[in-house]
Amino acid sequence: MEFSYPVGRILLGETQTIREAYEKFNAQPVDVADVCEGDAGYSARRTTLGGERSVTGPGTFYGRAQRTLTFKPSEDFGWWIDRTDLTEQLKTHVSIRNVWTSARNIVLRSGNPHNYLRMVEHIIALRLGMGVDDVVISVNSGDPPLFDRSSMDLVEAIEQTGIVERDEPARYVTVKEPVTFGGDRGDFLTFLPPEKGEKKLRLDCAIDFDSIIGKQRIVFDVTPRTFRYGAFARTNASYSQMLMVKTVGCLMADTRNLGYTHENILIHGKKKFYGEPRFLQGSKALEPVWHRATLDLLAALALIDAGRFVGRVVSYRAGHTLDVRAVLLLCLNKLLTPLA
């Protein structure tokens, strides 16, 4: 099965650089293709949760403390973050409007400068991945919990509450035309409308690391099954990054208490992984590309607050910064439109 895409209207980056990146992307073989015909398997109705469910784990940025996150049903449209440890603060809408930074991870904030939640990407990706439209996330800190099974604990929490339908059709949104955004390191993102007006999201995601990770590319339709599969993929860090955190990083406030371990992240070097990689496919361990597509890219698309994003998104060597900037520029240029 072959997958090819046009270069869309370029809103960011140099045309020649983007075309060169496209050539490298097209030359990269697809390691896994998991696409479906017709319906993606989500409810056609607006949805929320059937109850509440909490999960607790060590803090991502302060691993010696336990952090609790609770999923709750919501009457309001969209996903909302409720900092229960703060008073006189409104809930923060999960929206591109409330992104504070995406330099290292996505941080959402509104109102008081303390009313934030860091590294939200592994949480809010569930909005599109599980097809849940209206949710309140209660947290007792701006530091989310971290788990050895990546986001599977969160997936199971939502499964245990149950997803219930509302008496209202789901809202869908897509791009008006093909659009491309180029980064500053040979990376790009292209957004295209869905084929034949299908209410489905297809991701074609490729990465290229100068390490044991190497070149990886997957194409899949986002369904409850493919998302649940990808939610098990951990974030990755290089061996040199991990070494820096455990040595010089101990002197820095932002890294000295990181909750990262060999179990909850995938550490990679030039020629080997440190620990057991997941998602083995022949000679490759596709855990990095599944994490990139399922828990990073989907999180950025979840920041589109007008409805469930549908269409096709092509990602080559991109990361949080380009993801979030692209979504922002789609909104600023009024390139999003409802899909009937």
N, C-alpha and C positions, 0 to 999 in steps of 0.2 A: 504494500500500500504506500503510495507516494503522497506527500503533503507539501504543497508550495503555496506561496502567498505573495500578493503584490506589495510593493512599498507604498504605504499610504501617503496622504498629504503630510509633509514633514513640518511639524510644529516645534521641533527642538533638535539641534544638532546639524552637522554639515552633511550635505547630500552625498558627497563622494565617500566620506567616512562610513556613512550608513550603508551605501551600496557595497562597499568592501566587506563590511560585517555580514551583510546578507549572503555574500558569496561563501564566507566561512560557515555560516549557519546552514546553508543549503548543502554544503559538502559533508556535513556531519550526519552520520547515519542515525536512524531512529532505533533506540534500544528496545523500547516497549511501545506498542500502539494498542490502546484499549478504548475503542469508540463503540457507540451503540446506535442503533437505528431508532428514530422516533423519540418518544418521551424519555426524559432523564430519570424519572422515577420519584419526583417530588410532588407534593400536593399542589394542586392548582388553586387552592384556597389560601388566604392569609393564615398564618399559623403562629402559635405561641406554645408555651410549655404547659403540661398537665399538672405540675406541682413544683416543689422546690427541692434542690439537691445541692449539698455542699461537698467540696473537696478541699483537703488540707495537705500541704507539703512544705518543705523547706523553702525559704525565700530565695528568689533568683539572685538578688543583689545583697542579701544578708542571710546566708545559708544557715546560720545558727538559730534563726527564729522560725517559728512555724507560721505560715500564712494560710488564710482560709478564703475561699472564693465560693459564692453561692449563686446558682442560677435560679431565677424566679420568673414566673409569667408576668407579662406586662399588658396593660390596656393601651398604652401609647405605641404608635407606630415606630419601629426601629429597635435598635439595641442601645441600652443605656448603662452607664457605670455609676454606681452609688457607693461613695466612700463613707462607710458607716462610722468610721473613726473621726469624721469631721462634722462640725455643726454648722448650720445656716449655709449649706451649700446645695445648689441644685444638681440634679444628676447630669452627667456629661453624656451628650449624644455621641454615639459612635459614627463619626462623620468626618469627611475631609476638612470640614470647617474647624474642627477641634484638634488637629494635629499640631503638637508643640514642636516635635523634632522627629526626624527619621534618620539621623546621622549614623547611629549604631543599631537602634531598634526603633519601633514606632511607639511614641509616647503621646497619649491623648490627655488634654487638659482643658478645663473651662473654669471661669470665675476666679476664685482665689488661686494664687500660684501653687499652693499646696494641694489643690484638687486635681491630681493627676494619677495616671496608671501607666507604668512603664512596661515595655515589651508586651504590648497587647496583641501582637500579631498572631501568636499561637492560640489566643482565645477567640478573637473576633473572626478568624477564618471559619469557625463553625457556623457562622451566620449563613454563608452561601453553601458551605460544605454539607450541612445537615438540613438546609432548607427551613430554618426557623426565623420568622420575620420579626417577632416582638419579644424581647427579653430584657430583664434587668439583671445586671451582674453586680452583686453586693460584694465588696471587698473591705477588709479591715486595715489596708495599707496600700501605699502606692507601689509596693513591691509584690508582684504576683508569685504564687507558688510554682515550684519547678518539680518535674516528675521524671523518673527514669524511663517511662514509656512515652515520652514526648507529650502529645495531647490526647492520648487514649483515655486517661482518667477523666478528662473533660467530656469526651465523646460518650463515654459510658454513663456519666452523670446525666446528660441530656436524654440518653436512651432510657434510663431508669425513671425519669420524670414522665416520659411520654410526650409526643408532639401532638397537639390538638388543633383542629381546624376552626377558623372563625367563619361567620356567615358573610364573607366578602372575598372577591377574587384576589389572588396575589397580584402584586404590581411588578412589572418587568420594565427594564430600561436597557438600551443599547446605544451604540454610536450611530450617528447619522451617515457616516462615510468612513472608509478606511483611513486611519491616522497612524503616523509613525513618530516615535520619539527616540532620538539618539543620545547616548550618554557620552562621557568623556574618556572611556577606556574600551572602545570598540564594542559597546553594548547597545542594544536597542529593544524597544517594545513596539509592537504593532497591534492595534485594536481594529477588528473588522466586525461588521454586522453579522448576525447569524445567517446561515444558508437557509433559503426557503422560509425565512421568518420563524424558524424553530425556536422554542423557548428553552434553549439549552446553551450551556457554556462549554466550549472546548479550549483546552490549553495545550500549546505546543511549546515546551520549555527545554532549553539547552543551556548547559554550563560547560566551562572549560577551565580547569585548574592545572597549574603547574606543580602537581603533586600526584600521589597515588590515585586521587579522584579522577583526574584526566577529563576526557570528553564524555559527557552523558546527555542523552536527549530522550524525552518521553512525550508522547501525545496521548491525551485521554479526554473523554467527556466527563465532566464533573457530575457524579451521581452519588447517592448515599454509599454505595459499595466502594467506588474508587476513592472517595474521601476518607472513609473509614480505614482503608488500606494505607493511604498515605499519611494519616495522622500519627502513625507509629514511628515515623522518621524523625530522628533527632537533628537538632542544629549541629553544625560542625565547626571546629576550630583547628588551626594548624598547631603542630607540636610546638613551634616557636612561640605562638601566641599563648598557649597554655603554660609554657615555661616562664614567659614574661609575667603572667598573672601570679604564679606561685613564687616568684623571686622579687623582682623590682616592684611588681604590682602590689606587694604587701605593704608598701610605703604609701600607696595612693588610696585616697578615700573611696574612689569610685570602683576599685577592683579588689581591695584587700579582703572583702567579705563575700565575694562572689560564691554562689552555691554550686558552681560547676564541678562535676566529678567525671571520672572515666566512664561512669554508667549513664549519666544523663546528657552527655554530649559525645559526638563522634570526633575523635582526635586523629588527625592525619599528618603524615610526613611525606617526604619525597617518594619513598619506596614502600611504605607500609602504613597500615592503620594501627593505632594503639588502642586495643580493645577489639571487640567483635563487631564488625559492621553488619548491618541488616540489608534486606532487599537484594540478595545475591542473584545475579543474572549472568550466568556463564562465568567469565573471569572478572566481571565488574560487580561492585557493590553500589547499587543505585540509590542508596539512602540519601545522599546529598541532593540529588535532583528531585526526588520525591518530596523532600522537605521544602526545597525552594518553591516548587509549584504549589503544593497543597497547603502549606502553613505560612508562607511568605507572600507569594503572589495573590492567592485568594484573599488574604487579609487586606491587602491594598484595595482590591475590588470591593470588599465589604465596606470600605469607606464611602462608596457611592451610596448615598442615603435615600435616593428617590425610589428604590425598589431593587429587585434581584437583577444583577447585571447578567445579560445573555449575549452571546456572540462568540467570537473567536479571539483569543489573545495569544500572540507569539512573543516569547521572551528569549533573548539571547544574552547571556552573561550579565543580566541586569540584577539589581539588588533593591533594598528598601528605598534608597534615595531616588532612583529613577522611577520606581513604582509609584511612590507617593506624588512625585512631581508630575508624572503623567496624568494621574487622576485629577490633580489640581488644575492642570491645563485643559483637560477635557471640560471641566466645569466652567473655568474662566472664559473659554471660547464657545460655550453653549453648544457643545457637540454631542450631548447626551439627549436622547429622546425616548419617550415612552413607547413600548411595544404593545400593540393592541392585543 
